[in-house]
Amino acid sequence: MRPHYLKHMARAACAGLLLAAASAHATDLRVVSSGGFAQAYKDLSTAYERASGDRLVSEWGPSMGQTKNAIPARLDRGEPIDVVIMVGDALDKLMAEGRLEPGSKVVLANSPIACAVRHGVPKPDIHTVDGLRQAFLHARHVAYSDSASGEYIKRELMDKLGIKQQMEGKAAQIPATPVGEIIAHGEADFGCQQRSELKPVQGIDIVGLLPPEVQKRTEFSGAVVRGAAHPEAARALLRFLASPANAPAIEATGLEPVVQTVMPAAAASQ
């Protein structure tokens, strides 16, 4: 856990103690988070376990795509999951399909897209749309994810920049592996993904955010899986993550926290 916001963790623990008890006994709460919220979840998990007495059994997977760890694929296999944390649009689809508990969605944060290069190499200036365009064109190999940010880059951003044809053959959508790791290993010399997914990666330098004119923020939300073994503990975790006391920890990971008034336990369980 990062020392510079330990004081916020103490406040978060106090807030957690005020949460309604999820059950009379400690439970093993099974959570699957996508990469965009993963670091924030990791940084807050210890404080939650101490406050609640529950143990978080955590797994990771993308919000969409065809990999075996993707959250929809896990649900298709019937994995025992209590809480999912993922891209809001993908979560809404699962909710509409009846795979999540109605009314359990909690919006946690928004995530902007950033770009990065390998550590130590010259950084392109992407503060303008033309600068971003030139960064893409001058790169030998470009990487972007197979989740929300990558889908936007592939289906919209390339057209907005007018470089879709020029990027064919040198831009690749990366399944499962974080884009930052591809850059750090030298397999791409420029890449873009959610800022919160780039920040934890060693061996890269974040160049900056996409310019405002072409930026796209992705909502990350959590919900209780329908048929969850521990639905009340699941709701308690989501209330904890959405607590205003935890906003600084979420912001420190590169996300933009969505501070909201958290429902009391009785109302949340209805």
C-alpha positions in Angstrom: 0.0 0.0 0.0 1.3 3.4 -0.9 2.5 5.4 2.1 1.5 8.8 0.9 -2.1 8.1 1.5 -2.0 5.9 4.6 -4.0 8.5 6.4 -6.8 8.1 3.9 -6.7 4.4 4.5 -7.2 5.0 8.2 -10.2 7.2 7.4 -11.5 4.5 5.0 -11.2 1.9 7.7 -13.2 4.0 10.1 -15.8 4.5 7.4 -15.9 0.8 6.9 -16.6 0.2 10.6 -19.7 2.2 10.2 -21.0 0.0 7.4 -23.8 -2.4 8.3 -22.5 -5.9 9.0 -22.8 -8.0 5.9 -23.3 -11.2 7.9 -23.0 -12.5 11.5 -19.7 -14.2 10.6 -16.7 -13.5 8.4 -17.2 -14.7 4.8 -15.0 -15.4 1.8 -16.2 -12.8 -0.7 -15.4 -13.7 -4.3 -14.7 -10.6 -6.5 -13.6 -10.3 -10.1 -12.3 -6.9 -11.3 -11.3 -5.7 -14.7 -7.9 -4.0 -15.0 -9.1 -0.4 -15.0 -10.2 -0.5 -11.4 -7.8 -3.2 -10.3 -5.1 -1.1 -8.6 -7.7 1.0 -6.7 -9.3 -2.3 -5.5 -6.0 -3.7 -4.4 -5.1 -0.6 -2.5 -8.4 -0.6 -0.6 -8.8 -4.3 -0.1 -6.8 -4.6 3.1 -8.7 -1.7 4.8 -12.0 -3.4 3.9 -10.9 -6.8 5.2 -9.8 -5.2 8.5 -13.1 -3.2 8.8 -15.4 -6.0 7.9 -13.7 -9.2 9.0 -14.4 -10.7 5.6 -11.7 -12.2 3.3 -11.6 -11.0 -0.3 -10.9 -13.8 -2.8 -9.9 -11.7 -5.9 -9.5 -12.6 -9.5 -8.9 -10.4 -12.6 -10.3 -10.3 -16.1 -11.4 -8.0 -18.9 -14.9 -6.6 -19.1 -15.3 -7.9 -22.6 -13.5 -9.8 -25.3 -13.0 -13.5 -26.0 -10.3 -14.5 -23.5 -11.1 -17.2 -20.9 -10.7 -14.8 -18.0 -13.2 -12.2 -19.4 -15.9 -11.5 -16.9 -18.8 -12.6 -19.2 -16.9 -15.9 -19.9 -16.5 -16.5 -16.2 -20.2 -16.0 -15.6 -21.0 -18.3 -18.6 -19.0 -21.0 -16.9 -20.9 -20.6 -13.7 -17.9 -19.5 -11.6 -18.9 -18.7 -8.0 -18.6 -14.9 -8.0 -20.2 -12.4 -5.6 -19.1 -9.1 -7.0 -18.0 -7.9 -10.5 -16.2 -4.6 -11.1 -16.0 -3.7 -14.7 -16.7 -1.2 -17.5 -20.1 0.3 -17.0 -21.5 -0.4 -20.5 -20.5 -4.0 -20.3 -22.0 -4.3 -16.8 -25.2 -2.8 -18.0 -25.4 -5.5 -20.7 -25.0 -8.2 -18.1 -27.6 -6.6 -16.0 -30.0 -6.5 -18.9 -29.3 -10.2 -19.5 -30.4 -11.0 -15.9 -27.0 -12.1 -14.7 -26.6 -9.4 -12.1 -28.9 -8.4 -9.2 -31.3 -5.6 -10.3 -30.6 -2.3 -8.5 -27.2 -3.4 -7.2 -25.0 -1.3 -9.7 -22.7 1.3 -8.0 -20.7 3.7 -10.2 -17.2 3.9 -8.7 -15.0 6.0 -11.1 -14.4 7.3 -14.6 -11.1 6.5 -16.4 -9.5 8.7 -19.1 -7.3 7.2 -21.8 -3.6 7.9 -21.7 -0.6 7.0 -23.9 2.9 5.7 -23.0 6.3 5.0 -24.4 9.2 2.8 -23.2 11.0 4.3 -20.2 13.8 6.7 -21.2 12.9 7.3 -24.8 11.9 10.7 -26.1 8.2 11.5 -25.4 6.0 12.7 -28.2 3.8 15.8 -27.5 0.2 14.6 -27.7 -1.4 17.6 -26.1 -3.0 18.5 -29.4 -4.9 16.4 -31.9 -2.3 16.9 -34.5 0.5 15.9 -32.1 -1.4 12.7 -31.2 -1.8 12.0 -34.9 1.9 12.4 -35.5 2.7 10.2 -32.5 0.7 7.3 -34.0 2.1 7.8 -37.5 5.7 8.0 -36.4 5.6 4.9 -34.2 6.8 1.7 -35.7 4.4 -0.5 -33.7 1.4 0.7 -31.7 -0.5 -1.3 -29.1 -4.0 -0.8 -27.6 -6.2 -3.1 -25.5 -9.0 -5.4 -26.4 -11.3 -3.8 -23.8 -13.1 -0.5 -23.7 -10.3 1.9 -24.5 -9.0 -0.3 -27.4 -12.5 -0.7 -28.9 -12.8 3.1 -28.9 -9.3 3.6 -30.5 -10.0 0.9 -33.1 -13.6 1.9 -34.0 -13.6 5.7 -33.5 -10.3 7.4 -32.7 -8.4 6.2 -35.9 -11.2 7.7 -38.0 -11.3 10.9 -36.0 -7.5 11.3 -36.6 -7.9 10.3 -40.3 -5.2 7.6 -40.1 -7.1 4.4 -40.1 -5.6 3.2 -43.4 -2.1 4.3 -42.5 -2.1 2.4 -39.2 -3.1 -0.9 -40.8 -0.4 -3.5 -40.2 1.4 -1.6 -37.5 -1.3 -1.1 -34.9 -2.5 -4.1 -32.9 -5.2 -4.8 -30.4 -3.7 -6.8 -27.5 -5.8 -9.5 -25.8 -5.3 -10.1 -22.0 -1.8 -8.6 -21.6 -1.7 -5.0 -20.3 -0.6 -2.6 -23.1 2.1 -1.1 -20.7 3.8 -4.5 -20.5 3.9 -4.8 -24.3 5.6 -1.4 -24.5 8.0 -2.2 -21.6 9.1 -5.4 -23.4 9.8 -3.5 -26.6 7.1 -5.2 -28.6 5.5 -1.7 -29.3 7.0 1.7 -29.1 3.8 3.6 -28.5 0.5 2.5 -27.0 -2.7 3.8 -25.3 -5.0 2.4 -22.6 -6.8 3.5 -19.5 -4.4 5.6 -17.4 -5.2 3.5 -14.3 -3.9 0.4 -16.2 -0.7 2.1 -17.4 0.3 3.6 -14.1 1.3 0.4 -12.2 3.5 -0.9 -15.0 7.3 -0.6 -14.6 9.5 0.3 -17.5 7.3 2.8 -19.3 6.7 6.6 -19.2 3.2 7.9 -19.5 3.2 10.7 -22.2 -0.1 12.2 -21.2 -3.9 11.9 -21.7 -5.6 12.0 -25.1 -6.5 15.6 -26.0 -9.9 16.7 -24.8 -11.3 16.8 -28.3 -10.8 13.1 -28.8 -10.8 11.9 -25.1 -13.2 9.2 -24.0 -13.8 8.5 -20.4 -14.9 5.0 -19.4 -17.1 4.4 -16.4 -16.2 1.6 -14.0 -18.9 0.2 -11.8 -19.6 -2.7 -9.5 -22.6 -4.9 -9.0 -23.7 -8.1 -7.2 -23.9 -11.2 -9.3 -27.4 -12.8 -9.3 -27.4 -15.9 -7.1 -24.3 -14.7 -5.2 -23.5 -16.8 -2.1 -23.0 -13.6 0.0 -25.2 -10.8 -1.4 -25.2 -8.7 1.7 -21.4 -8.8 2.1 -21.2 -8.0 -1.6 -23.3 -4.9 -1.2 -21.3 -3.9 1.8 -18.1 -4.0 -0.2 -19.6 -1.8 -2.9 -20.8 0.7 -0.4 -17.2 0.8 1.0 -15.6 1.3 -2.3 -18.0 4.1 -3.1 -17.5 5.9 0.2 -16.2 9.5 -0.1 -13.5 8.6 2.4 -11.9 6.3 -0.3 -11.9 8.9 -3.1 -8.3 9.9 -2.5 -7.1 6.3 -2.8 -9.0 5.9 -6.1 -7.7 9.1 -7.5 -4.2 8.2 -6.7 -4.4 5.3 -9.2 -5.2 7.6 -12.1 -9.0 7.3 -11.9 -11.5 10.0 -11.4 -13.6 8.9 -8.4 -17.4 9.3 -8.6 -18.3 10.5 -5.1 -21.8 9.7 -4.2 -24.0 9.3 -1.2 -23.9 5.7 -0.2 -27.3 4.1 0.6 -27.7 2.7 4.1 -27.6 -1.0 4.4 -31.4 -1.5 4.8 -32.2 0.5 1.7 -29.4 -1.1 -0.4 -30.7 -4.6 0.3 -34.3 -3.9 -0.8 
